Amino acid sequence: MIIAFAVAPVVLVTLLIGLRGVAAMRTTSDFLVASRRVSPLLNSAAVSGEYLSAASFLGVAGLVVKDGIGALWYPVGFTAGYIAMLVLVAAPMRRSGALTVPDFAEARLASPALRRITAVVILVIGGLYLVPQFRTAGLVLSAVSDSPYWVGVVVAGAGVAITLALGGMRAATYVQAFQFVLKLVLFIVPAIWLLVQVGPQVRDEAVRPVEFTEFDSDTRVVFRVGTTLRMVEPTNVLIGQTAEVKQGDWDVAEGTTVVFPKGAQVPEVVGEARPGGAGWERPLLDLRDAGHPLLGTWALVVALALGTMGLPHVIMRFHTSPDGRAARRTAAITVALLSVFYLFPGIYGVLGRVLVPQLYLSGATDIAVVALPAQVDTGWPGDSFTALLTGGAFAAFLATSLGLVLVVSGAISYDLLPGGLGRLRFTVIAVSTVVVLLALQAIRLDAGVLVTWAFTVAASTFCPLLVLGIWWPRLTVAGAMSGVLVGLFASSGAIAGTIWGLPVDGWLAILVAQPAPWTVPLAFATMYVVSLRGRPPSWSRTAMLRLHLNENSLTTRQDDLRALRTKT
């Protein structure tokens, strides 16, 4: 029923808009940047729709349930990145005449090798960002309709592949703009309804947060991934039939449904803190419980703000603007649109802390938003608002995935293995298929963590390349390549250390789990020092002028600049 009334209309409209873009698809430029004819208002709505991913629609609220009020720094970092992009990147990137970030790198420094390296970085960022989108689609659909996990993953992958293969960036633009409006409405209306229903209860709980230590009613928990619980006392639970679980560690198998009785002590999830515990209401984020909340908060904000400025699928959106001024207006309007949306994840997070804290037991806090209506009302109103939120969540998955699949496909078929329109369409389908296969194996991974790592890699590679490439004429090919590689290997190495459980604690644990505070300066310093040891090409200042002069005052065409490079 949820699939029919919530997901199907969103997917159907997405496909219909994709069909509309077929007639306008004649060239690679049409496919990748919609022929650069997208107005600022439409483009800003599309940018916002693309940017508000599963991490925004569902993940922030889930992090508030699990980690506390400090998780609201996530939307602060997400939005702050667009202010930096507005000031430093938007207009010059559009004036470069490039279609992709690797295209900009070669246009600025005339290095095919740098183009290939940046294309590989896009594949890394795209993989870290795409897998959690499809994973969360599978989790949400399985939670609200009891369908298998793979159904949501395949539905999301098929919708993205078909839409892009048919209509490219033009179709993606209309889809993402439509889905932003849809997400905004479907996020705000249920939040108001929930507040009206349970406002006084939430207000009392929010003022005096209480740790989730005892079940206040018979509570059903579905473990969609295997989990190790630490039982604080012997407990009679219902697993098909009543059974006693002894005190100590209990390995719960994947797919198990457990009913905990009213009054029983809540078990601990090994490695996780209970919602509402010590520090839950603190307005800082203590990453990995390392005891340094201020450092953890700064590390997160640096990664998100600077990572936003380097996200390839966001940067590509500014290439669809008619000129640099339109690109700057797009960034300014986007800040306003995102600010409206990010008023509401905190509301859902506090509601989830009060009404569905048991989701932390099964590691399913990502679905707290769509689980709330049924917790408040088991009748048709609850079902209706669950359907609305599920539709909005699927709009979030599709909108973000459209941009990511498009930019990854462009990196492969335009930058690494150049081909025509047919190859781009085939690559879209191939990339979507690979991501679906990866997402089917990623049910245990935390979507918020993966997305944050994608921001970290972007901040450590593309942020230095774009800032210095746009604002420093002495940047050389060797400096740019060295900085990008150092940033990539440093951030990826720290991420690998976190996955493998590197035995560190305290402030060092924070800088390994969230390495942006040291990997970004390291990449900047590497580019600067290596560039100083070389000599920039003679046409470097001419290339810089093209980035900073208004299009109407430019007298040197891009073809003339390329001819000058060839002569030198």
N, C-alpha and C positions, 0 to 999 in steps of 0.2 A: 504493500500500500504506500509506504514512504517513497519507494522507488518510483511508483507511478505518478504521485502528486507533487513530489519535490525535485527529484533528480531528473526525471525524463523531460520535463519542460525546459530546464536549464540546458541540458545537452541538445535538445531539439532546436532551440533558438540559436545555440552556438553553431550548429551545422547549417541552418538556414542562412545565417549571416555569412558563413564561409562560402556557400554557393553564390552569394551576391558578389563576392570578390573575384569570381572566376573571370568575368568579362574584362576586368581591368588588369589581368595578369598577362603581360607580354614580355617583360624584361626582368633581369636580375634586380634592377633598382625597384621595379614594381613589387617584387617578392619581398625584398629585405627592408625597404624604407618607404613603401607606399608612394613612390615618385616625389617625395618631399613636399606634399601638399596638404598636410594635416594642420588644422587651425589650432591655436593655443588652448582654447577651451576644450575641444574634443581631445586633444593630445594629453592635456593634464588629467582629464577623466580616465583616459586609457592608461596613462602612467600610474595613476592611483589604483586602478583596477588590477594592473599587473603587479604592483608592489605589495598590495594587501594579500599576502599569501596565507597558507594554512597557519604559519607561525603567527600572523597577526590576528586572523579571524578566530582561531581556536587556541593557538599555542600560548599567547600572553595570559589569557584567563587561566589556562591549565597551570602555568608557572606560578601565578598568584596563589592558586589553591595549594600547590606543593611547597613553594619557596617563600611565600609571603609578599607583603606590600612592596618590598624592594624590587620585585620583578617588573614593576611599572616603569623602571628605567629603560626597559626594552623599547616601548614606543617613543620615549624621549630620544634615544639614539637613532631609531628609524627615521624620525622626522628631521632631526638636526642635520642629517646627512644631506638633505635637499637644500638646506640653507647654504652649506659649503659648496654644493654643486651649482647653485644659483650664482654665487660670487665668483667661483674659480673655473668652472668647467663648461657650463651649458652652451653659452654663445660661441666661444672659440671652437668647441668640438663641432658644432654645426657648420661654422665657416671653413673648417678644414676640407669639406667636400667628401669626407670618407663615408663608407657604408657601415664599417664595423670597427672595433677597437684595433685589431691587427692592421686594418686598412689605414687607420690614422697613424699607427706606429711607422708603417712604411712610407706614408706620405710625408711625415715629419722628418724622418731620418734616412729614407731611401735604403732600407735594409730588409731584403727578403728573409734573412735568417731571423731577425727580430720579429717579423710578421709571424713566422711559424712558431716561435717560442710563445708569443702572446696568444696564439690560437690554442696551443696546448693548455695554457693557463685557463682559458675559457672552458675547456673540457673538464678541468678539475672543479672549477666553481660550479659549472652547470650540473655535474654529477652530485655534488654535495647538496645543491639546492633542489634538484628535481626529485630525487628519491624520496625525501620526506613529504613532498606534495602528494605523490601517488600513494605512499604508505598511509598517510592520514585519510585519504579518500577511502581506502579499504577499511580502515578502522571505524570511521564514522558510519559508513553504510552498514557494516556488520553490527554495529551497536544499536542502530535504530530500526533495523529490519530483520535481524537474525540471519542475514545472508552470509555466505562464506567471505572471508577476508579478500580473496582474489577477485571477487566480482567488482567491488569498488575500484580496485587497481586497474582492472582491464577496461571498465567503463570510462574512467578518466583518461587512460592512455589512448583509447580508440577515438574519443571525442577530440582530443588535442591533435592527433595525427591527421584525421580526416579534415578538420577545419583548416589547418595550415597547408596541407597538400592542395586543397582546393583554392584558398584565397590568400595565402601568405600574410604579409604585414597589414595590408589593407583590411582584410577580414579580421585579423587579430585586433586592429585598432577599434573597429566598431564593436566587436565582441567584448573587449576589455572595458570600453566606456560604458556599454550597457550593463556589464556585470558589476562595475563599481557602483552605479546607482542602485542596482538590485541588492548588492551586499550592504550598502548603507541603510536602505529601508528595512531589509530583513535582519539587520543587527540592532537597529534602534527600537523598532516596534515591539519585538519580544522583550527587550530590556525594560521598557516602560511597563508592559503588562506584568512582568515578574516583580518589579518593584511595588506595583499596586497590590499584588497578591500577598507578598511576604515582607514588605518594607519594615514594619516595626520589629519583627524577629531579627532581620539582618542588622538593623541599627543597633540593637542590644548586643548581638554577638560581636559586631565590629568594634564596639567600644571596649568590650572586655573579652578579647579572644581567649578561647579555652582550647587546650590541646585535645585532639581527637583520641581519647583514651578508652571510651566505653560506647558500645552500640546502644542508641536510644530506642531502637525498634529492631525487629527481625530484618536483617539486611542481606540481600542477595548480591554476590560479587561474582562476576564472570572473568576468569583469568584467561585472557586471549593469548598471553605469553606465559611461559613457565616462570614461577616466582618462588623465592625462598622466604618464608615467614618465620619470625621468631616468636613463638607463643609464650606469653608471659605467665600463663596458668593453664592447667588442663581445661579443655573446652569441648562441650558437645556441639558438633556442627552437623548440618544436613548436607550430605553428598549422595543424593539418590535415596539414602536412608541415614538415620541418625548414627553418628560415629563419634567416639571420643578421640580428640587429638591431644597428645601429651605435651607437657611443657618442654620447650626447646625448639630447635630448628625443624621446620616442616617444609619439604619441597613439594610445591603444588604444580601438577603437570599442566601443560598447555591445554586449553579447552575445558578445564574443570570449572563447574559451577558450584559454589559453596554458599550456604545460607548460615550466617552467624546469628545466634539468638540474642534477643534483647537483654541488656545488662552484662553481656560478656565483655571481657577486656579486649581491646583492639590489639592484635599482634603487631609487631614491628616488621617493616620490610627491611631486610638486611641492606645496609648502605644508604637508607633514606630516613629523613626526619619526618615525624608525623605533622600533618597540617595543624596550625594553631599553636605549635610548640614555642619554646623560648626563641625570641627574636622574630617571630612571624610578622608582628606589626611594625618592625623596624624599617624605616624608609631607605635602607641600603641593602645591597645584595651580597651575601657572603658566599662566594663561589667555593664549592667543595668543602664547606664548613671549615675553612682554613683559619678563621679568627681575624681576618683583615677585611671587614666589609667595605671600607672606603676604597682600598686598592681594587677589590673585586668589582665595585661599581664603576670606577674609572676605567678599568680594563675593558669592561663590557661596552661602555659608551664610546670609547675610542674605536673599538672594532666595528661597531654598528654605524657610527657617523662617517668614519673614513671609508668603511667598506661600501656604504651606499654610493659614495662618490666613484667607486671603482667597479660597480656591478655592471657587467657587459650588457645585459638585457635592458637595463634602465638607460644606459648611455646610448644604445642604439635607438631608443625612442626619440631622443633629441635630434637625431639625423633625419627624422621624418618631418621636422619643422621647415617652413619655407625659407627662413633666414635666421641669423643669430638673435635678432631681437625677439622673434617669435619663440625661440628656444628658451630665452631668459624668462619670458612671460609664462611659458609652460611650467617652468620650475617654480615660479612664484605662486601660481594658482595651485600647484600640487601641494605646496606646504599648507595652504589654507584647507584644502580638501582632506588631507591626512589628519590635520589637527581636529577636525570635526569627528572623524571616525574613531580616533584614539581616545576620545572621552569615555568610551564605553567598555573596553576590555576590563578595566578595573572593577566596573559594576558586576560583570559576569564572574570575575575572580572571587570577589567577596561573597556573592551569592553561592558560588560553588563551594567555598570554604564552609559555609553554614549548612548547605543542603545536601551536597554529595561528596563529603570528604572521604568516603569509603573508596572512591576511585583511585586513591593513592595506593591502595593495597594491590591492585592489579596493574599498576603502572599506566593507567588509562586516563590521567588527568587531562590529556589533550582533548577528550570528548566531553569535558564538563559542560561546555556551552550547550551542546545538543541534548545532554542528559537532564538539564534543569527543568524544562517544561513538564515532563512526565512526573518529576518528583513533586511538583507543586499541584498538578491537576491530572488525575488519571482518566478524565473524560475526554470529550472531543476538543475542548479548548487546548488541553495539553498536547494532544496529538497534532492539532493544527499548527501550533507554534513550534513543535518539534520538526514538522515538515518544512516550515518556513526557514528555520535555522539550518536544516540539512541542505535545502536548496541554496542558501547563501554560502554555506561551507563549500559546496561543490562549485559554485561560481568562483570562489577564491582559488580552489585547486586548478580549475581550468584556465582562469585568467593569467595566473602566474606561470603555469606550465606552458601556455602558448608562447610567451615571450622567451622563456628559457630554452624550449625546444628549437625555436626559430634561431636564436643566437648560437646555440651549439651546432645546429645544422649549417649555419652560415660559416662558422669556423672551420668545419670539415670541407664543405663543398665550394666555398668561396675563397678561403684563405689557405688551407692545407692542400686540397686537391681540387683546384679550380675546375668548374664545369658549368653547364648551362642550367636553364630552368628545370629541365627534366631531372637532372641529378639532384638539384635542391629538393625537389618534391620527394624523390626516392629516399634521400637522406633523412628528411623529416620522419618518414614512416619507420626507417631503420632505427633512428635515435629513440623514438617513442617505444619501439619494441624492446630495445635493450634496457631502457629505464624501467619498463614494466617488469621485466625479468629480475632486475636488481631489487625493485621494491617488494616483490613477492618474498624475497629472502630477508627483508629489512624490518620485519614487524617488531623486533626487539629494540630497535634503535630509537633514540629520543629525537623527535623532529626539531625541537627548539635547539638542541645542541648541534645537530648537523647544519642547520641554517646559519647559526652563529659562526660556525667554522667556515662556511662559504664566505661570509662577510669578512672574516679574518684574512683569508687568502686574498680576497679582492683588495682589502686595505693594504696588504703587504706587497702587492705587485702593481696593480693598475693605478692606485692612488698616487704613488711616487712618479710613475711614468707619465701620467696625465698632467700632474701639477708642474713638474719640471719641464716636460715637453711643451707645455703651453706658455710657461712664464720664464724659462731660463734658456737663452739662446745658446749657451755653451754646452748644452747636453750633447754627448756623442753617442755613437752606436755602441761602442764598448761599454760606456757608462750605463746606458739604458739596459743592455743585455745583462750586465753583471748585477745591477740592482734588482731586476725582475727575477733572475734566477736565485739570488740570495734570499729575497723575500719569499719566493715559492718554497724553497727547500727548508728555510727556517720555520715558516708557519706550518708546513706539512709535517716536518719532523716533530714539532711540539704536539700536533694533533695525534700523530702516531704514538707518541709517548703517553698521551692521555688514554688512548684506546688500549694500549698494552699494559696500563697500570703502572707507570713509572713510579717507583717508591720515593715520592717527595711529599713534603707537607709544609704547612705555613704559607708564607708569601710566595715561596718558590712554586708551590702547587698551583697557585692562582696564575702565575706567569707561564706555566706549562699548559694549563687548561685553556687559558685565554691570553695568547702571546702577543697580541697586537701592540701593547705598550712598548715592547722592545723590537719586534720584527719590523714595524713600520719605520721607526727612526733608523734601524740598521739598513733597510733598503734605500732610504733617502741618502744616508751617508755614503753608501757604496756607490750610488749613481754620481754623487757630487765629487767624491775623491777620484774615482776612475776617470770621470770626464775631465777633471782638471789636468790629468796627465796626458790628455790627447788634445787634438785640435778639431773644433767643429767644422763641418763643410762650409765652403764659401757662400753657399746659397741659404745657410741657416737663418740669417736675419730676414731674408725675403720670405721664407716659409713662416716665420714668426709674425711678420706684418700681415700676412693673409689671415692669421688666426685672430688678430686684434682690431683690424680696420673694419669699419662698417662695409657691408657688401656694396652699397651704392658708391663708395669712394675708392673701391679697388679698380686699378687699371691693368693689373697683371693677371692674366688668366692662368688657370691651373696647367693648361697645356704648355704655356710659355715657361712656367717654372720647371716643369719636367724636362723641357728642352735644355734649359740652363744646366740642370743637374747632369744631363747626358754629356754636355760639352765639357763640364769640369771633371 
